Amino acid sequence: MEVTGAVHNLGESITVSASYEKRELVIKTDEQYPQFIAIEFAQGKCNEILDTLSIGTNIKVGINIGGREWVNPQGETKYFNSIKGWRIEKLAVAQAPSPQSLQTTDTINDEVNGLPF
Protein backbone atom coordinates (compact mmCIF):
# COMPACT_ATOMS: atom_id res chain seq x y z
CA MET A 1 0.00 0.00 0.00
CA GLU A 2 1.02 3.62 -0.41
CA VAL A 3 0.06 6.92 1.14
CA THR A 4 1.00 10.39 -0.11
CA GLY A 5 1.24 13.71 1.66
CA ALA A 6 3.58 16.33 3.06
CA VAL A 7 5.98 15.72 5.95
CA HIS A 8 4.30 17.21 9.02
CA ASN A 9 6.60 15.95 11.80
CA LEU A 10 9.78 13.92 12.15
CA GLY A 11 10.15 12.18 15.49
CA GLU A 12 13.39 11.45 17.28
CA SER A 13 15.01 8.04 17.03
CA ILE A 14 14.07 5.77 19.96
CA THR A 15 16.24 2.83 21.01
CA VAL A 16 13.90 0.12 22.25
CA SER A 17 16.60 -2.48 22.85
CA ALA A 18 20.21 -3.11 21.88
CA SER A 19 19.02 -4.52 18.55
CA TYR A 20 15.88 -2.50 17.83
CA GLU A 21 15.52 1.18 16.95
CA LYS A 22 12.45 3.01 15.65
CA ARG A 23 11.41 6.49 14.51
CA GLU A 24 8.06 8.04 13.68
CA LEU A 25 7.13 10.15 10.66
CA VAL A 26 3.82 12.02 10.49
CA ILE A 27 2.46 13.04 7.10
CA LYS A 28 -0.48 15.29 6.31
CA THR A 29 -2.55 14.11 3.36
CA ASP A 30 -3.73 16.52 0.69
CA GLU A 31 -7.49 15.91 0.78
CA GLN A 32 -10.62 17.93 1.47
CA TYR A 33 -10.30 16.74 5.08
CA PRO A 34 -6.54 16.25 5.61
CA GLN A 35 -5.46 13.31 7.72
CA PHE A 36 -2.39 13.19 9.95
CA ILE A 37 -0.93 9.70 9.61
CA ALA A 38 1.83 8.43 11.92
CA ILE A 39 4.12 5.94 10.20
CA GLU A 40 6.80 3.99 12.06
CA PHE A 41 10.18 3.16 10.55
CA ALA A 42 12.42 0.62 12.24
CA GLN A 43 16.00 -0.57 12.43
CA GLY A 44 19.11 0.91 10.83
CA LYS A 45 17.48 2.54 7.83
CA CYS A 46 15.07 4.63 9.88
CA ASN A 47 17.59 7.44 10.39
CA GLU A 48 19.27 7.00 7.02
CA ILE A 49 15.98 7.50 5.18
CA LEU A 50 14.28 10.06 7.42
CA ASP A 51 17.30 12.35 7.83
CA THR A 52 16.98 13.30 4.14
CA LEU A 53 13.49 14.79 4.69
CA SER A 54 12.34 18.18 5.91
CA ILE A 55 8.98 19.52 7.05
CA GLY A 56 6.71 20.25 4.08
CA THR A 57 8.41 17.86 1.65
CA ASN A 58 5.85 16.02 -0.51
CA ILE A 59 6.38 12.27 -0.36
CA LYS A 60 4.88 8.91 -1.21
CA VAL A 61 5.40 6.25 1.46
CA GLY A 62 5.21 2.50 0.96
CA ILE A 63 3.49 1.04 4.03
CA ASN A 64 2.39 -2.22 5.59
CA ILE A 65 -0.56 -2.26 7.98
CA GLY A 66 -0.43 -4.68 10.87
CA GLY A 67 -2.77 -5.54 13.70
CA ARG A 68 -2.64 -7.59 16.84
CA GLU A 69 -4.88 -8.82 19.61
CA TRP A 70 -4.08 -8.44 23.31
CA VAL A 71 -5.98 -9.65 26.36
CA ASN A 72 -5.47 -7.46 29.44
CA PRO A 73 -5.26 -8.83 33.01
CA GLN A 74 -9.02 -8.21 33.44
CA GLY A 75 -9.74 -10.54 30.52
CA GLU A 76 -10.78 -7.79 28.09
CA THR A 77 -9.63 -8.21 24.52
CA LYS A 78 -8.07 -5.15 22.88
CA TYR A 79 -6.95 -4.66 19.28
CA PHE A 80 -4.06 -2.51 18.07
CA ASN A 81 -3.07 -1.38 14.59
CA SER A 82 0.32 -0.30 13.34
CA ILE A 83 1.49 1.38 10.16
CA LYS A 84 5.06 0.52 9.23
CA GLY A 85 6.91 2.33 6.48
CA TRP A 86 9.42 0.61 4.26
CA ARG A 87 10.02 3.02 1.36
CA ILE A 88 9.89 6.78 0.75
CA GLU A 89 9.80 8.54 -2.60
CA LYS A 90 10.12 12.31 -2.79
CA LEU A 91 7.54 13.81 -5.14
CA ALA A 92 8.25 16.66 -7.53
CA VAL A 93 6.74 19.99 -6.56
CA ALA A 94 4.19 21.16 -9.10
CA GLN A 95 4.99 24.58 -10.54
CA ALA A 96 2.20 27.11 -10.93
CA PRO A 97 1.37 27.81 -14.58
CA SER A 98 2.18 31.27 -15.91
CA PRO A 99 -0.77 33.58 -16.72
CA GLN A 100 0.23 33.44 -20.41
CA SER A 101 -0.10 29.63 -20.48
CA LEU A 102 -3.61 29.83 -18.99
CA GLN A 103 -4.99 31.57 -22.10
CA THR A 104 -6.71 29.28 -24.55
CA THR A 105 -5.60 29.03 -28.16
CA ASP A 106 -8.92 30.55 -29.30
CA THR A 107 -8.38 33.64 -27.17
CA ILE A 108 -4.87 34.13 -28.51
CA ASN A 109 -6.02 33.63 -32.13
CA ASP A 110 -8.93 36.07 -31.72
CA GLU A 111 -6.59 38.74 -30.37
CA VAL A 112 -4.32 38.29 -33.39
CA ASN A 113 -7.28 38.48 -35.82
CA GLY A 114 -8.61 41.63 -34.15
CA LEU A 115 -11.89 39.98 -33.15
CA PRO A 116 -13.34 41.27 -29.88
CA PHE A 117 -15.00 37.95 -28.95
TORPA-4810 file (N, C-alpha, C, O; in nm, 3 decimals):
<nodes>
NODE_1_0.083_-0.117_0.000_0.000_0.000_0.000_0.088_0.124_0.000_0.206_0.119_0.036_M
NODE_2_0.030_0.235_-0.040_0.102_0.362_-0.041_0.013_0.473_0.011_-0.110_0.468_-0.001_E
NODE_3_0.076_0.573_0.068_0.006_0.692_0.114_0.092_0.812_0.074_0.214_0.807_0.085_V
NODE_4_0.026_0.920_0.029_0.100_1.039_-0.011_0.058_1.158_0.074_-0.055_1.165_0.123_T
NODE_5_0.151_1.250_0.089_0.124_1.371_0.166_0.252_1.448_0.189_0.357_1.416_0.132_G
NODE_6_0.243_1.549_0.274_0.358_1.633_0.306_0.408_1.595_0.446_0.329_1.563_0.535_A
NODE_7_0.539_1.600_0.464_0.598_1.572_0.595_0.546_1.677_0.693_0.563_1.797_0.671_V
NODE_8_0.484_1.631_0.800_0.430_1.721_0.902_0.519_1.723_1.027_0.536_1.827_1.090_H
NODE_9_0.575_1.606_1.061_0.660_1.595_1.180_0.757_1.479_1.164_0.721_1.374_1.110_N
NODE_10_0.877_1.498_1.212_0.978_1.392_1.215_1.015_1.369_1.361_1.070_1.457_1.426_L
NODE_11_0.984_1.250_1.411_1.015_1.218_1.549_1.163_1.186_1.568_1.238_1.167_1.473_G
NODE_12_1.201_1.182_1.693_1.339_1.145_1.728_1.353_0.993_1.724_1.255_0.920_1.739_E
NODE_13_1.473_0.947_1.703_1.501_0.804_1.703_1.492_0.752_1.847_1.544_0.813_1.940_S
NODE_14_1.424_0.638_1.864_1.407_0.577_1.996_1.471_0.439_1.994_1.439_0.356_1.908_I
NODE_15_1.562_0.414_2.088_1.624_0.283_2.101_1.541_0.201_2.197_1.534_0.231_2.316_T
NODE_16_1.477_0.098_2.145_1.390_0.012_2.225_1.471_-0.094_2.296_1.446_-0.126_2.412_V
NODE_17_1.569_-0.149_2.226_1.660_-0.248_2.285_1.794_-0.235_2.211_1.809_-0.153_2.121_S
NODE_18_1.889_-0.316_2.251_2.021_-0.311_2.188_2.014_-0.341_2.039_2.102_-0.300_1.963_A
NODE_19_1.911_-0.414_1.995_1.902_-0.452_1.855_1.781_-0.394_1.782_1.755_-0.430_1.668_S
NODE_20_1.708_-0.303_1.848_1.588_-0.250_1.783_1.577_-0.100_1.805_1.579_-0.051_1.918_Y
NODE_21_1.564_-0.027_1.694_1.552_0.118_1.695_1.434_0.156_1.607_1.412_0.093_1.503_E
NODE_22_1.358_0.259_1.647_1.245_0.301_1.565_1.234_0.454_1.565_1.291_0.522_1.650_K
NODE_23_1.160_0.505_1.466_1.141_0.649_1.451_1.007_0.673_1.381_0.969_0.598_1.291_R
NODE_24_0.938_0.777_1.423_0.806_0.804_1.368_0.807_0.924_1.273_0.873_1.025_1.298_E
NODE_25_0.734_0.910_1.165_0.713_1.015_1.066_0.564_1.041_1.059_0.485_0.947_1.051_L
NODE_26_0.523_1.168_1.063_0.382_1.202_1.049_0.366_1.279_0.918_0.435_1.378_0.894_V
NODE_27_0.273_1.231_0.834_0.246_1.304_0.710_0.104_1.357_0.714_0.015_1.301_0.780_I
NODE_28_0.084_1.468_0.643_-0.048_1.529_0.631_-0.093_1.508_0.487_-0.027_1.553_0.393_K
NODE_29_-0.206_1.439_0.471_-0.255_1.411_0.336_-0.314_1.537_0.274_-0.353_1.630_0.344_T
NODE_30_-0.319_1.538_0.143_-0.373_1.652_0.069_-0.513_1.614_0.020_-0.531_1.577_-0.096_D
NODE_31_-0.611_1.626_0.109_-0.749_1.591_0.078_-0.839_1.703_0.127_-0.793_1.797_0.192_E
NODE_32_-0.967_1.693_0.097_-1.062_1.793_0.147_-1.056_1.799_0.300_-1.060_1.907_0.358_Q
NODE_33_-1.046_1.684_0.363_-1.030_1.674_0.508_-0.897_1.606_0.535_-0.892_1.483_0.547_Y
NODE_34_-0.788_1.683_0.545_-0.654_1.625_0.561_-0.645_1.533_0.683_-0.705_1.558_0.787_P
NODE_35_-0.570_1.427_0.665_-0.546_1.331_0.772_-0.399_1.341_0.815_-0.311_1.365_0.732_Q
NODE_36_-0.375_1.322_0.943_-0.239_1.319_0.995_-0.209_1.173_1.027_-0.267_1.117_1.120_F
NODE_37_-0.119_1.113_0.950_-0.093_0.970_0.961_0.047_0.947_1.016_0.146_0.991_0.957_I
NODE_38_0.054_0.878_1.130_0.183_0.843_1.192_0.231_0.711_1.133_0.160_0.611_1.134_A
NODE_39_0.353_0.712_1.082_0.412_0.594_1.020_0.543_0.564_1.091_0.627_0.653_1.108_I
NODE_40_0.561_0.440_1.132_0.680_0.399_1.206_0.782_0.334_1.113_0.749_0.247_1.033_E
NODE_41_0.906_0.378_1.126_1.018_0.316_1.055_1.107_0.251_1.159_1.125_0.305_1.268_F
NODE_42_1.164_0.135_1.127_1.242_0.062_1.224_1.379_0.022_1.170_1.403_0.018_1.050_A
NODE_43_1.465_-0.007_1.265_1.600_-0.057_1.243_1.693_0.047_1.180_1.661_0.166_1.180_Q
NODE_44_1.804_0.004_1.128_1.911_0.091_1.083_1.873_0.195_0.979_1.927_0.306_0.980_G
NODE_45_1.783_0.161_0.890_1.748_0.254_0.783_1.659_0.368_0.828_1.641_0.465_0.755_K
NODE_46_1.603_0.359_0.948_1.507_0.463_0.988_1.573_0.601_0.989_1.511_0.697_0.943_C
NODE_47_1.693_0.613_1.038_1.759_0.744_1.039_1.815_0.778_0.902_1.808_0.893_0.859_N
NODE_48_1.869_0.680_0.834_1.927_0.700_0.702_1.824_0.757_0.605_1.855_0.848_0.528_E
NODE_49_1.704_0.706_0.608_1.598_0.750_0.518_1.537_0.882_0.565_1.524_0.976_0.486_I
NODE_50_1.501_0.890_0.691_1.428_1.006_0.742_1.513_1.131_0.755_1.460_1.242_0.749_L
NODE_51_1.643_1.117_0.772_1.730_1.235_0.783_1.735_1.316_0.654_1.776_1.432_0.657_D
NODE_52_1.694_1.258_0.543_1.698_1.330_0.414_1.573_1.416_0.394_1.564_1.489_0.295_T
NODE_53_1.476_1.408_0.485_1.349_1.479_0.469_1.347_1.607_0.552_1.421_1.622_0.649_L
NODE_54_1.259_1.698_0.512_1.234_1.818_0.591_1.084_1.844_0.593_1.010_1.795_0.508_S
NODE_55_1.040_1.921_0.690_0.898_1.952_0.705_0.847_2.017_0.576_0.910_2.107_0.520_I
NODE_56_0.732_1.970_0.529_0.671_2.025_0.408_0.705_1.951_0.280_0.641_1.973_0.178_G
NODE_57_0.804_1.862_0.284_0.841_1.786_0.165_0.727_1.692_0.126_0.674_1.620_0.210_T
NODE_58_0.689_1.693_-0.001_0.585_1.602_-0.051_0.646_1.466_-0.079_0.747_1.455_-0.149_N
NODE_59_0.584_1.362_-0.023_0.638_1.227_-0.036_0.528_1.125_-0.060_0.410_1.148_-0.034_I
NODE_60_0.573_1.009_-0.111_0.488_0.891_-0.121_0.556_0.784_-0.038_0.675_0.757_-0.057_K
NODE_61_0.482_0.722_0.054_0.540_0.625_0.146_0.479_0.487_0.122_0.357_0.472_0.121_V
NODE_62_0.565_0.388_0.103_0.521_0.250_0.096_0.499_0.201_0.238_0.589_0.214_0.322_G
NODE_63_0.382_0.145_0.266_0.349_0.104_0.403_0.295_-0.038_0.408_0.244_-0.091_0.309_I
NODE_64_0.306_-0.097_0.525_0.239_-0.222_0.559_0.155_-0.193_0.682_0.200_-0.126_0.775_N
NODE_65_0.032_-0.243_0.683_-0.056_-0.226_0.798_-0.061_-0.358_0.874_-0.083_-0.464_0.816_I
NODE_66_-0.039_-0.348_1.003_-0.043_-0.468_1.087_-0.143_-0.451_1.199_-0.182_-0.338_1.232_G
NODE_67_-0.184_-0.559_1.258_-0.277_-0.554_1.370_-0.250_-0.671_1.463_-0.202_-0.777_1.421_G
NODE_68_-0.282_-0.650_1.590_-0.264_-0.759_1.684_-0.371_-0.755_1.791_-0.435_-0.652_1.814_R
NODE_69_-0.389_-0.868_1.854_-0.488_-0.882_1.961_-0.414_-0.896_2.093_-0.309_-0.960_2.100_E
NODE_70_-0.469_-0.836_2.199_-0.408_-0.844_2.331_-0.519_-0.859_2.435_-0.620_-0.788_2.428_W
NODE_71_-0.501_-0.947_2.528_-0.598_-0.965_2.636_-0.535_-0.909_2.763_-0.429_-0.955_2.806_V
NODE_72_-0.601_-0.809_2.823_-0.547_-0.746_2.944_-0.571_-0.834_3.066_-0.646_-0.932_3.058_N
NODE_73_-0.510_-0.800_3.180_-0.526_-0.883_3.301_-0.672_-0.899_3.346_-0.703_-0.995_3.417_P
NODE_74_-0.761_-0.809_3.308_-0.902_-0.821_3.344_-0.979_-0.912_3.248_-1.099_-0.935_3.265_Q
NODE_75_-0.911_-0.963_3.147_-0.974_-1.054_3.052_-1.038_-0.984_2.934_-1.103_-1.050_2.852_G
NODE_76_-1.022_-0.852_2.922_-1.078_-0.779_2.809_-0.985_-0.788_2.689_-0.863_-0.774_2.703_E
NODE_77_-1.042_-0.812_2.574_-0.963_-0.821_2.452_-0.953_-0.684_2.387_-1.054_-0.616_2.367_T
NODE_78_-0.833_-0.644_2.354_-0.807_-0.515_2.288_-0.738_-0.544_2.155_-0.668_-0.645_2.140_K
NODE_79_-0.758_-0.453_2.059_-0.695_-0.466_1.928_-0.614_-0.341_1.898_-0.656_-0.229_1.927_Y
NODE_80_-0.496_-0.361_1.840_-0.406_-0.251_1.807_-0.364_-0.260_1.661_-0.342_-0.369_1.609_F
NODE_81_-0.353_-0.146_1.598_-0.307_-0.138_1.459_-0.173_-0.067_1.455_-0.142_0.015_1.541_N
NODE_82_-0.095_-0.099_1.356_0.032_-0.030_1.334_0.051_-0.007_1.185_0.011_-0.087_1.102_S
NODE_83_0.115_0.106_1.154_0.149_0.138_1.016_0.300_0.147_1.009_0.361_0.234_1.071_I
NODE_84_0.360_0.058_0.933_0.506_0.052_0.923_0.549_0.092_0.782_0.501_0.036_0.683_K
NODE_85_0.639_0.188_0.776_0.691_0.233_0.648_0.811_0.151_0.606_0.889_0.105_0.689_G
NODE_86_0.826_0.135_0.476_0.942_0.061_0.426_1.007_0.129_0.305_1.115_0.088_0.263_W
NODE_87_0.943_0.232_0.251_1.002_0.302_0.136_0.947_0.444_0.132_0.831_0.467_0.165_R
NODE_88_1.032_0.540_0.092_0.989_0.678_0.075_1.037_0.728_-0.060_1.152_0.707_-0.099_I
NODE_89_0.945_0.793_-0.132_0.980_0.854_-0.260_0.943_1.002_-0.252_0.828_1.037_-0.225_E
NODE_90_1.040_1.088_-0.276_1.012_1.231_-0.279_0.938_1.263_-0.408_0.976_1.215_-0.515_K
NODE_91_0.833_1.344_-0.398_0.754_1.381_-0.514_0.796_1.518_-0.564_0.833_1.605_-0.485_L
NODE_92_0.790_1.537_-0.694_0.825_1.666_-0.753_0.720_1.769_-0.713_0.601_1.738_-0.702_A
NODE_93_0.764_1.890_-0.691_0.674_1.999_-0.656_0.616_2.055_-0.785_0.690_2.089_-0.877_V
NODE_94_0.485_2.063_-0.791_0.419_2.116_-0.910_0.441_2.267_-0.918_0.424_2.338_-0.819_A
NODE_95_0.478_2.315_-1.035_0.499_2.458_-1.054_0.369_2.521_-1.101_0.296_2.463_-1.181_Q
NODE_96_0.341_2.640_-1.052_0.220_2.711_-1.093_0.234_2.755_-1.238_0.341_2.803_-1.277_A
NODE_97_0.129_2.739_-1.318_0.137_2.781_-1.458_0.143_2.933_-1.468_0.087_3.004_-1.384_P
NODE_98_0.210_2.982_-1.571_0.218_3.127_-1.591_0.084_3.177_-1.645_0.012_3.101_-1.708_S
NODE_99_0.050_3.304_-1.620_-0.077_3.358_-1.672_-0.089_3.344_-1.823_-0.198_3.321_-1.875_P
NODE_100_0.023_3.357_-1.895_0.023_3.344_-2.041_-0.021_3.204_-2.082_-0.096_3.189_-2.179_Q
NODE_101_0.024_3.101_-2.010_-0.010_2.963_-2.048_-0.154_2.928_-2.015_-0.205_2.827_-2.063_S
NODE_102_-0.222_3.009_-1.933_-0.361_2.983_-1.899_-0.457_3.029_-2.007_-0.572_2.987_-2.007_L
NODE_103_-0.413_3.113_-2.101_-0.499_3.157_-2.210_-0.521_3.042_-2.307_-0.431_2.963_-2.332_Q
NODE_104_-0.642_3.034_-2.359_-0.671_2.928_-2.455_-0.620_2.970_-2.593_-0.596_3.088_-2.618_T
NODE_105_-0.605_2.875_-2.680_-0.560_2.903_-2.816_-0.659_2.993_-2.888_-0.617_3.081_-2.963_T
NODE_106_-0.790_2.973_-2.866_-0.892_3.055_-2.930_-0.877_3.202_-2.891_-0.887_3.290_-2.976_D
NODE_107_-0.852_3.227_-2.764_-0.838_3.364_-2.717_-0.717_3.430_-2.783_-0.724_3.544_-2.827_T
NODE_108_-0.607_3.358_-2.790_-0.487_3.413_-2.851_-0.511_3.440_-3.000_-0.472_3.545_-3.050_I
NODE_109_-0.574_3.345_-3.072_-0.602_3.363_-3.213_-0.696_3.481_-3.240_-0.676_3.555_-3.335_N
NODE_110_-0.798_3.498_-3.156_-0.893_3.607_-3.172_-0.825_3.742_-3.154_-0.857_3.838_-3.225_D
NODE_111_-0.731_3.749_-3.059_-0.659_3.874_-3.037_-0.573_3.908_-3.160_-0.561_4.024_-3.197_E
NODE_112_-0.515_3.808_-3.221_-0.432_3.829_-3.339_-0.518_3.873_-3.456_-0.476_3.960_-3.533_V
NODE_113_-0.638_3.815_-3.473_-0.728_3.848_-3.582_-0.805_3.977_-3.559_-0.878_4.020_-3.648_N
NODE_114_-0.791_4.040_-3.444_-0.861_4.163_-3.415_-1.006_4.146_-3.377_-1.080_4.244_-3.370_G
NODE_115_-1.049_4.022_-3.352_-1.189_3.998_-3.315_-1.208_4.026_-3.166_-1.125_3.984_-3.085_L
NODE_116_-1.314_4.095_-3.128_-1.334_4.127_-2.988_-1.397_4.014_-2.907_-1.413_4.028_-2.786_P
NODE_117_-1.433_3.905_-2.968_-1.500_3.795_-2.895_-1.436_3.663_-2.923_-1.480_3.561_-2.870_F
</nodes>
